[in-house]
Structures are given as structure tokens and as C-alpha cells.
Amino acid sequence: MTRLEALFVHLANLLVGGTGLAYAWYRYFAAPIGEFSVVHPGQPVAQHLHVLAAPLLVFAVGLLWRTHVWLGIRLGSGAHRRSGILLAALAAPMIASGYLLQIAVEPGWRTAWIGIHVAASLLWIAGTLAHQLSRRPQG
């Protein structure tokens, strides 16, 4: 993976993870400001930015698969193998649930997709941090 590709992947993770965490904060923890407000005014902004940034991460995951993940699987290299396998396994449920919750009409399915998306996304953020912060081999 080139430095430019790595920068793109990190930037996509930062944008999508940051906007997702901000949206979750507004949705689940922040109180509406006004007496007649239903949501905090930052919630729709964070949601829209998250939905607009998400395709960057989907593209980054495809780029990672081609240049990084598949190579690691083929060569069996293992410096970050556990966290990398975790991330590869989390990508599909995180991405699919993000799209499916956008189109779910039935409240039960919507709740299920939100639960899957939040869980997979929080694990993705933790896995990404673990993958990046784990000790690199000296050489």
C-alpha cells in the first residue's frame, strides 16, 4: 500500500468514525435545546455528514482488500494478523447494516440494523486503533 493510499484510508476512517460518533452523541445523549425541539440541532448535520462520508470508507475498504488484506492472507504475514482479520470480518456487517438501516421501513428491522451497525462500527473503531497502535516489527 502506498503512503497516499494509507493517508486516504486513515482520512476516510477519521471522517466516517468522527461523524458517526458525533451523530451517536447527538442522537442518544444530547438533549434538544429548545422547548419545542425534537432533536439537538447538530444531529441532522452530523447524520448528513456521516452518510456523505461513508462511501469514502467503503471505497477505502475495497482499496485495502486489494492492496493489503488479500496480500496478507496469501502470504500469511502476521504482524497485525489478528486485528486485521477482525477488521476484515467487521467490514461487511458494518457496511451492509449502514445501507440497510437507510431503507428499513419496519421498526423492528430498523432497530436490528441500527444495533448491528452501532456494534460493528464501535468494534471497527476499536479494531482500527488496535491495528494502528500495535507494535510494529523492528527492521
N, C-alpha and C positions, 0 to 999 in steps of 0.2 A: 504494500500500500504506500502510495506517495505521501509526502507531507501535506500536499494540497488536499488529497482525499481524506487524510486523517483530520485536517482542520475542518473540512466540510462536515464530517461525521460528528466531531465534537460540537460544532456550532449548531447542527440540527438537534442533537441531544439537549444542548443547553436551552435552545429556543422552545422546543416542544415540552421538555421537562419543566422548565420555568413557568411557561404559560399554563401548563396543566396543574402544577402545584398552586399557582395563583388562582386559577379557576376553582379548584377544590376548596381553597381557603375561603373565597367569597361565597361559594355555594353552601358549605357546611358549617362554617364558623363565624363569618362576618354577619353582623345584623344590618338590616336595612336602615338607612339614615333617617328618612322621613317617616312621618306618621302614616302616610298613605302609600309608602313604597312596599313593593313585594320582595324585591331583591336589592342587594347593595349595587350602587351604580357601576362599580368596577367589574361585576360579574359578567355582563354581556361582552364587555371589551375583552376580558381575559378569555372567555369562551371563543369568541370570534378569532382572536389571535392564535389560540391553540389549534382550532380547526384549519386555519390558513397555513400554519407552520407544519402541521402533521405530515403532509405529503413530502416535505423535505426529509423527514426521518424515515419514511417508507422508502424513498429513493436511496437514502444512506444505508439502510439495512440491505437493500439489493446490491449496492456497491460493496458493502462489507462481505456479503456472501460470496460474491465473485472473486474479490481480491484477497480476502483474509480468512474467512471461515472455511471455505472449501479447501483451500490450501492447507490449513491446519489439520483438517480431517484426513486429507490424503497423505500428508507427511507424518501425521501422528505427533507433531510437536506439542510440547506440553507445559510451557512456562505459565500460561494462563488458561490451561485447558478447562478446568472446572468452571470458572466464571464465564468463559467463552461458550461452553456448552449450555450453561444456564441461560445466557443471553440469546443464543440461537433458538432454544426451546421456548423462550418467552415472546419472541418476536411475533409469531403467528397469532397467538391469542390476544396480544396487545393490539395489533393492527386490526384484526378481524372484528374484535369487540368494539373498537373505536368506530368503525364504519357501521356495524350492525346496530349500535345504540342510536345512530343518527336516523335510521329508518324504522326502528321498532315503534309500533303503534300500541300494541297490547302492553298494559302497565307491568304485568309480570315479566314479560320478556325484556322490557326496557330496564327494569330493576336488575335482572340477571346480567344483562350486558354491561350495565354500569358497574356492578360488583366485580365481574371478571376484568373489566378494563382498569378499574382502580387498583385491584390486587396485582394484575400483571404489570401495570405501569410502575407501581411502587417497587416491586421486585426488580423491574428493569433498571430503575434509577439506582437502586442499591447494588445490583449486579454490575452496572456500568462503572460505578465508583470503585467497587472491589476490583474489577478488571483493570482499571487505570492505575489504581493505587497499590496494587500488589507488587511485590518486589520483582524488579526486572533482573534478568540474569546478567552478571558482570562479564564483560568480554570485549 
